[in-house]
Amino acid sequence: MMNAADVMALFLLYAGLSDGQKWIPLVDTVCKEISADCKPDVDCNDPRLIHYAAALAHLRYRTLCMAQGERAHTYAGTATAEIDTAPQRMALELVETYRKAAAGLLTDRQFAFANIPELES
C-alpha cells in the first residue's frame, strides 16, 4: 500500500494548503486507486507513483474548488461567477506529466482493436 503521508505532504505543497486533515479521505482514495493500478512486482512507494498520486489528488481538489465556485452569493441573490480555469489546467498538466513518468509501473488499462477480420457471409 502506498504511503499516504508522503502523498499528503506533496498534495499540500501542490495545493498551497497548510492543513490536510479535511482532505485525508481524498488522498486515501487516490492512494488506493493507484496502488490497485500498480503492476504486481512494483513498489507502490516509488517516488514517481507518490508524485502521480499527489498530482491526481490535487486535480480532484481543484475540480471540487471549481464546482463550489460556480455560484457567487450577492446581495440580491446568486449570480454565476466567472471561474478561473488556469489552476485546473495546470493541475491536469501535472497529472499527465507524472502519469507519463510512472507509466512503466502501472498496469495498462487501455484497450484497442489491433486487427478485426471481416466476417464473410
Residue pairs with C-beta under 8 A, 6 or more apart in sequence:
1 31
1 32
1 35
1 44
2 31
2 32
2 34
2 35
2 44
2 45
2 49
2 50
2 53
3 31
3 45
3 50
4 24
4 27
4 28
4 31
6 45
6 50
7 27
7 30
7 31
7 50
7 53
7 54
7 57
8 20
8 23
8 24
8 27
8 54
9 54
10 50
10 51
10 54
10 55
11 17
11 20
11 23
11 27
11 54
11 57
11 58
11 61
12 18
12 19
12 20
13 54
14 54
14 55
14 58
14 91
14 94
15 23
15 58
15 61
15 62
17 23
20 27
23 57
23 61
26 57
26 60
26 61
27 53
27 57
30 53
30 56
30 57
30 60
31 53
33 56
34 44
34 49
34 52
34 53
34 56
34 106
35 44
37 106
37 107
37 109
38 44
38 49
38 105
38 106
38 107
39 105
39 106
39 107
42 49
42 105
42 106
46 102
46 105
48 98
48 101
48 102
48 105
49 102
49 105
49 106
51 98
51 101
51 102
52 95
52 98
52 99
52 101
52 102
55 91
55 94
55 95
55 97
55 98
55 99
56 95
58 91
58 94
58 95
59 88
59 91
59 92
59 94
59 95
61 91
62 87
62 88
62 91
63 88
65 87
66 83
66 85
66 88
69 81
69 83
70 80
70 81
70 83
71 78
71 79
71 80
71 81
72 78
72 79
72 80
72 81
99 106
